[in-house]
Amino acid sequence: MLLLASCGKQHQAESLVEDFVEAYAQREIDIRSFSDLDSTRVIADSVILALRSNAERDPLFGKALLAPFEQHSEQGSYHTFLFIRMRYQEPGDTVEASRTFYLDNGLKGIVAFK
């Protein structure tokens, strides 16, 4: 039963990231794979704010990201999040790149990425 719950969370996290990419990527990419879903140690709000600030300069997503992050913001000074790494390629490119997405524990939204 625990394995089924784990597989369900993995699939839910992957779907959340795929939906995010589809909605906010400024160009088309080919998602190649995902890492296993895992949880972070405690992360300070200042780290999440820095990740969100860096997201504005991300060439794949850019400034369009501020709104989706804000609606998933949590209150408090330290948090534990889930994370998953997405590996992707741009069409016609041979180099694989990656982004790590931090998700809230309820898998309702993406908190930040790097």
C-alpha positions as CSV (number, residue, x, y, z in Angstrom):
1,M,0.0,0.0,0.0
2,L,2.9,2.4,0.8
3,L,4.4,1.8,-2.6
4,L,1.2,2.7,-4.3
5,A,0.9,5.9,-2.4
6,S,4.5,6.7,-3.2
7,C,3.9,6.0,-7.0
8,G,0.9,8.2,-6.8
9,K,2.8,11.1,-5.3
10,Q,5.6,10.7,-7.9
11,H,3.1,10.8,-10.8
12,Q,1.3,13.8,-9.2
13,A,4.6,15.7,-8.9
14,E,5.6,14.9,-12.4
15,S,2.2,16.1,-13.7
16,L,2.4,19.3,-11.7
17,V,5.8,20.1,-13.2
18,E,4.7,19.2,-16.7
19,D,1.7,21.5,-16.4
20,F,3.9,24.3,-15.1
21,V,6.3,23.8,-18.0
22,E,3.5,23.8,-20.5
23,A,2.0,27.0,-19.0
24,Y,5.1,29.1,-18.4
25,A,8.0,27.9,-20.6
26,Q,8.9,30.5,-23.2
27,R,9.9,27.8,-25.7
28,E,9.2,24.2,-26.3
29,I,11.3,21.6,-24.6
30,D,11.4,17.8,-24.6
31,I,11.1,16.4,-21.0
32,R,13.4,13.4,-20.9
33,S,13.1,12.1,-17.3
34,F,12.4,12.9,-13.7
35,S,14.3,12.0,-10.6
36,D,12.5,10.3,-7.7
37,L,10.4,12.6,-5.5
38,D,12.2,13.4,-2.3
39,S,11.9,15.9,0.6
40,T,14.3,18.6,1.6
41,R,15.7,19.4,5.0
42,V,14.4,22.6,6.5
43,I,14.7,25.6,4.1
44,A,14.6,29.2,5.3
45,D,12.2,31.7,3.6
46,S,15.2,33.7,2.5
47,V,16.4,30.8,0.3
48,I,12.9,30.5,-1.3
49,L,12.9,34.2,-2.0
50,A,16.4,34.0,-3.5
51,L,15.3,31.1,-5.8
52,R,12.2,33.1,-6.9
53,S,14.3,36.1,-7.6
54,N,16.7,34.0,-9.7
55,A,13.7,32.6,-11.6
56,E,13.2,36.0,-13.1
57,R,16.5,35.6,-15.0
58,D,15.9,32.0,-16.0
59,P,16.2,31.8,-19.8
60,L,13.6,29.0,-20.0
61,F,10.8,30.7,-18.0
62,G,11.7,34.4,-17.3
63,K,9.5,37.0,-15.6
64,A,6.2,35.3,-16.2
65,L,6.7,33.2,-13.0
66,L,6.1,35.6,-10.2
67,A,2.3,35.1,-10.1
68,P,2.2,31.3,-9.8
69,F,4.8,31.3,-7.0
70,E,3.0,33.9,-4.9
71,Q,-0.2,32.0,-4.7
72,H,1.6,29.0,-3.3
73,S,3.6,31.0,-0.7
74,E,3.5,29.6,2.8
75,Q,3.9,31.6,6.0
76,G,6.6,31.1,8.6
77,S,10.4,31.2,8.6
78,Y,11.4,27.6,7.8
79,H,9.8,24.8,5.8
80,T,10.3,21.3,4.5
81,F,9.4,20.8,0.8
82,L,9.2,18.0,-1.7
83,F,11.5,18.3,-4.7
84,I,11.9,16.6,-8.1
85,R,14.5,17.2,-10.8
86,M,13.4,17.4,-14.4
87,R,15.8,16.6,-17.2
88,Y,15.1,18.1,-20.6
89,Q,16.4,18.9,-24.1
90,E,15.5,21.7,-26.4
91,P,14.4,20.4,-29.9
92,G,17.4,19.9,-32.1
93,D,19.9,20.2,-29.2
94,T,22.1,17.3,-28.0
95,V,22.8,18.8,-24.6
96,E,20.6,17.8,-21.7
97,A,19.7,20.4,-19.1
98,S,17.8,20.2,-15.8
99,R,15.7,22.2,-13.3
100,T,14.9,21.2,-9.7
101,F,11.4,22.0,-8.7
102,Y,10.4,22.6,-5.0
103,L,6.8,21.7,-4.3
104,D,4.6,22.2,-1.2
105,N,4.0,19.0,0.8
106,G,0.4,18.7,-0.4
107,L,1.5,18.7,-4.0
108,K,-0.8,21.7,-4.7
109,G,1.8,23.9,-6.4
110,I,5.4,24.7,-7.2
111,V,7.1,26.9,-4.5
112,A,10.3,27.6,-6.4
113,F,12.8,26.1,-8.8
114,K,16.5,26.3,-9.7
